Amino acid sequence: MRRKYFSLRAIGLHFALIFWVVMCALAAWWQVGRAIQGNSLSFLYAIEWPLIGVLGIVGWYSMLNMEKVSEYKEKARREYEEKMRAEAQAEREQAAATDGEDPSLAAYNDHLAQLSHTPKKRLWGH
């Protein structure tokens, strides 16, 4: 729990949230002033800025409580992907044997199969 709220990433998120909420409050206050001066469109913006601030709070909360994928789930996902790739490859080979698949389509499918085996970039926070 302590690591969750006091890690370097979490502290950065806290500061970003404070900046976000303060800027949204200032923008809302500015729009209220403009609405009082007679700009009728500013009434809408005066409502919109606090909602954007709330969205920032929801994003902060979700980023703090984002769960990392367990090794078991990651392994299960990899096994499922390999199984599906093997099934697709078998179906392609069977279709090519019976239908006489177009060579350019076969080359494209082989290229896609090769791309699916390359390692993917790790996402931030995972």
N, C-alpha and C positions, 0 to 999 in steps of 0.2 A: 504494500500500500504506500509506504513512504517513498519507494523508488518510483512509483507511478506518478506522484505529484511533485517530486523534487529532483527528477532526472534533468539533465541538461535540455533535452527536448521539451519536457513539460514546462520548465521555466521559460523557455522561449515561447511556448504557446501561451503561457500566462501573460507575458508582456505583450504579445501580439493581440490577445483578447482585450487587454486594458486599452491599448492604442485604438483598436477597432471600435470599442464601445464609446470611448471619449470622442472620437471623430464623428461617429454617428450622432451622438448627443449634441455636439456643436453644430452639425449640419441641420439637425432638426430644429434647434433653437434659432438658427439663422433663417430657416424657412418660415418659422412661425412669425418672426419679425417682418419678413417680406410679405406674408399673408396679411398681417395687420395693416401694412402700408397700402394694401389694395391689390396685390397680385393674387388673383384667385387660384391660379395653378399651384401656387405655393402651399395651399391647404393640403393638396394631395401629397406633395413632397414632405410636408410636416408629419404626415402619417407614415409615409414610406420609410423614412430614415430610422425610426425606432424599430420597424419590422426588420430592416436590414441588420440592425444591431442584434436583435433576437436571433436571426439566422447565424450570426457570428458566434453567439453563445452556444447554439446547438452544434455548430461545427467544432468548436473547442471541446465540448463534452464528448462528441463522438470520436474525435482524434485521441483524447486521453483514454478512452475506454475501448479502443480498438484492440481486439484480441489477436495475438499472433497465431498463425496456423501451426498446429502441433505436428510433430514429425510423423506420427501415425496417419494423420489426415493427408499430409503431403505425400507420403508413400502410397496410400490408397489411391489418391488422385493420379499419381504417375502410373501405377499399375493399370488403372482403368483406361488412361489415355493410350498406353501401349497395347492393351487388348483391343481397343477400338481401332487403332492404326493397323494392327494385324488383320482384323476383320475386313477393313476397307481395302487393304492391299490384296487380300485373298479374293474379294469380290471384283476388284479391278483386273486381276490376273485371269479370273474365270471369264469375265466379260470380254477381255482381249482375246482369249483363246477361242471363244465361240463366235464373236461378232467381227473379229478382225479390226481392232481399234485403230483409229487414225494415228499415224506416227507422231504428229505434232501434239495431239491430245495426250498421248502416252508420255511424251517428253515433258509436257507441262505438269502432268500428274506426278511424275517422278521428281520434278523440281519441288513441287509442293510437299511431297513426302520428305524430301531432304530438308526443307525448311522447318518442318515440324520436329525434326530431331535435333536442331540446333538449340543450345541452351538459351533460355529467356532471361531478360534483365530482371533483376530483383526490384520489387517495388519498395518505396520508402516505408519503413515501419513494419516490414515483413521479413 
